[in-house]
Amino acid sequence: MQFDLATLQKFAWPLLVGFICLNFLDVYTTTLAFNFGPLFHEENPLAAALFDQRFQGYLIALLFKYLPMIPLFYIVFVQDKGGKHAMQVRMLKLAAVVALAGADVLLFYVVGINNLQAILKVV
């Protein structure tokens, strides 16, 4: 099976947009859940430890949340204009598509099942 760059790009772009949207939705629902005070409990032990540090911890958690977008953004938009590295670019794009598909499924589960369900129970 051969993957050409146009096909991989066609899949990578929407997956990246979904990843970014789901990340922002996750942060939004988590921030919204903080308004419930003691009823909210963060399940992620690393994030819970950072959130205990108040505002500085929240900023560090945001940094950890959005930092993976930088290399993924680069990989999705990298081009091989000279045609010298077509195989390497194809491999990068395929890895990005697989990683983004997995991340989108995971984030959809986290946002859709955990966060929204917890917020709807409280409201």
C-alpha positions as CSV (number, residue, x, y, z in Angstrom):
1,M,0.0,0.0,0.0
2,Q,1.4,3.4,-1.0
3,F,0.6,6.6,0.9
4,D,1.1,9.7,-1.2
5,L,1.5,13.1,0.5
6,A,-1.8,14.5,-0.7
7,T,-3.8,11.7,0.9
8,L,-1.9,11.9,4.1
9,Q,-2.3,15.7,4.2
10,K,-6.0,15.3,3.5
11,F,-6.3,13.2,6.7
12,A,-3.7,15.1,8.9
13,W,-5.3,18.5,8.6
14,P,-8.8,17.6,10.0
15,L,-7.2,15.4,12.7
16,L,-5.0,18.3,13.8
17,V,-8.0,20.7,14.0
18,G,-9.9,18.1,16.0
19,F,-7.0,17.7,18.4
20,I,-6.7,21.4,18.9
21,C,-10.5,21.8,19.4
22,L,-10.7,18.9,21.8
23,N,-7.7,20.2,23.8
24,F,-9.4,23.6,24.2
25,L,-12.7,22.0,25.1
26,D,-10.9,19.9,27.7
27,V,-9.3,22.9,29.3
28,Y,-12.6,24.8,29.2
29,T,-14.6,22.0,30.9
30,T,-11.9,21.5,33.5
31,T,-11.9,25.3,34.2
32,L,-15.7,25.2,34.3
33,A,-15.5,22.3,36.8
34,F,-13.3,24.3,39.1
35,N,-16.3,26.6,39.8
36,F,-18.0,23.6,41.5
37,G,-15.4,23.8,44.3
38,P,-15.0,20.7,46.4
39,L,-17.3,18.7,44.2
40,F,-14.6,18.6,41.5
41,H,-11.8,16.1,41.7
42,E,-9.1,15.9,39.0
43,E,-8.4,12.3,38.0
44,N,-5.0,13.0,36.5
45,P,-2.5,12.8,39.3
46,L,0.1,15.1,37.6
47,A,-2.6,17.7,36.8
48,A,-4.0,17.4,40.3
49,A,-0.6,18.1,41.8
50,L,-0.1,21.1,39.5
51,F,-3.6,22.5,40.2
52,D,-2.8,22.4,44.0
53,Q,-0.2,25.0,43.3
54,R,-2.9,27.5,42.3
55,F,-2.3,29.8,39.4
56,Q,1.3,28.9,38.7
57,G,0.4,25.3,38.6
58,Y,-2.5,26.0,36.3
59,L,-0.2,27.8,33.9
60,I,2.3,25.0,33.9
61,A,-0.5,22.5,33.3
62,L,-1.6,24.6,30.3
63,L,1.9,24.6,29.0
64,F,2.1,20.8,29.2
65,K,-1.3,20.6,27.5
66,Y,-0.5,22.8,24.5
67,L,3.2,22.0,24.1
68,P,2.6,18.9,21.9
69,M,0.8,21.0,19.4
70,I,4.0,22.6,18.2
71,P,5.7,19.6,16.7
72,L,2.4,18.2,15.4
73,F,1.6,21.5,13.7
74,Y,5.1,21.4,12.1
75,I,4.8,17.8,11.0
76,V,1.3,18.4,9.4
77,F,2.5,21.4,7.4
78,V,6.1,20.2,6.5
79,Q,6.6,20.0,2.8
80,D,9.2,18.5,0.5
81,K,9.6,21.1,-2.2
82,G,12.7,19.8,-3.7
83,G,11.6,16.2,-3.7
84,K,14.8,15.0,-2.0
85,H,13.1,13.6,1.2
86,A,9.8,12.3,0.0
87,M,10.0,9.0,2.0
88,Q,10.9,10.8,5.2
89,V,8.2,13.3,4.9
90,R,5.7,10.6,4.1
91,M,6.8,8.6,7.2
92,L,6.4,11.8,9.3
93,K,2.9,12.5,7.9
94,L,1.9,8.9,8.4
95,A,3.1,9.0,12.0
96,A,1.3,12.3,12.6
97,V,-2.0,10.8,11.2
98,V,-1.7,7.7,13.4
99,A,-0.7,9.8,16.5
100,L,-3.5,12.4,15.9
101,A,-6.1,9.7,15.3
102,G,-5.2,8.1,18.6
103,A,-5.0,11.4,20.5
104,D,-8.4,12.4,19.1
105,V,-10.0,9.2,20.2
106,L,-8.5,9.5,23.7
107,L,-9.4,13.2,24.1
108,F,-12.9,12.6,22.8
109,Y,-13.3,10.0,25.5
110,V,-11.8,12.2,28.2
111,V,-13.8,15.3,27.2
112,G,-17.0,13.5,26.1
113,I,-17.3,10.9,28.8
114,N,-15.4,12.2,31.9
115,N,-15.7,15.9,31.8
116,L,-19.1,16.6,30.3
117,Q,-20.7,13.8,32.3
118,A,-19.2,15.0,35.5
119,I,-20.4,18.6,34.8
120,L,-23.9,17.4,33.9
121,K,-24.2,15.4,37.1
122,V,-23.5,18.5,39.2
123,V,-25.7,20.9,37.2
